[in-house]
Amino acid sequence: MKMSVVVRTTTKMVSPFLVTYAAYLMLYGHLSPGGGFQGGVILAVAVILLITSHGYRKVRRRFHFNWASLIESSAGAMLVLLGLAGLAFGVFYSNFLPTEGGIILPFNVIVGLEVGAGFTFVFYILLRWVESD
């Protein structure tokens, strides 16, 4: 189903702001309400809006299914590495960074990528299932 020109144009205009807000939430979630999960959901919503407004086939050319899978699995591996790096300092997920917030900042960014790619990945799988009917 093809959406109207107004919906497609509005979605193209809103999506970059959603991605920017998602990045803000992931980067400053340790200082204010929000964080990785919320930022990841908003990141996935930006891609899902483009998919629903422009159609699966058109968006699939730019946002490949394999990219979502690669980002999701890489973020999971980075979470494990962050936890193992904490073990080197004595405690699993120890706060070993001397910056404000410590490991919460990289943890929020990694969780945001994991959640955003995971939700997009699930949406792609559901679309493939619907497309096959």
Secondary structure by P-SEA (a helix, b strand, c coil): ccccaaaaaaaaaaaaaaaaaaaaaaaacccccccaaaaaaaaaaaaaaaaaaccaaaaaacccaaaaaaaaaaaaaaaaaaaaaaaaacccccccccccccaaaaaaaaaaaaaaaaaaaaaaaaaaaaaac
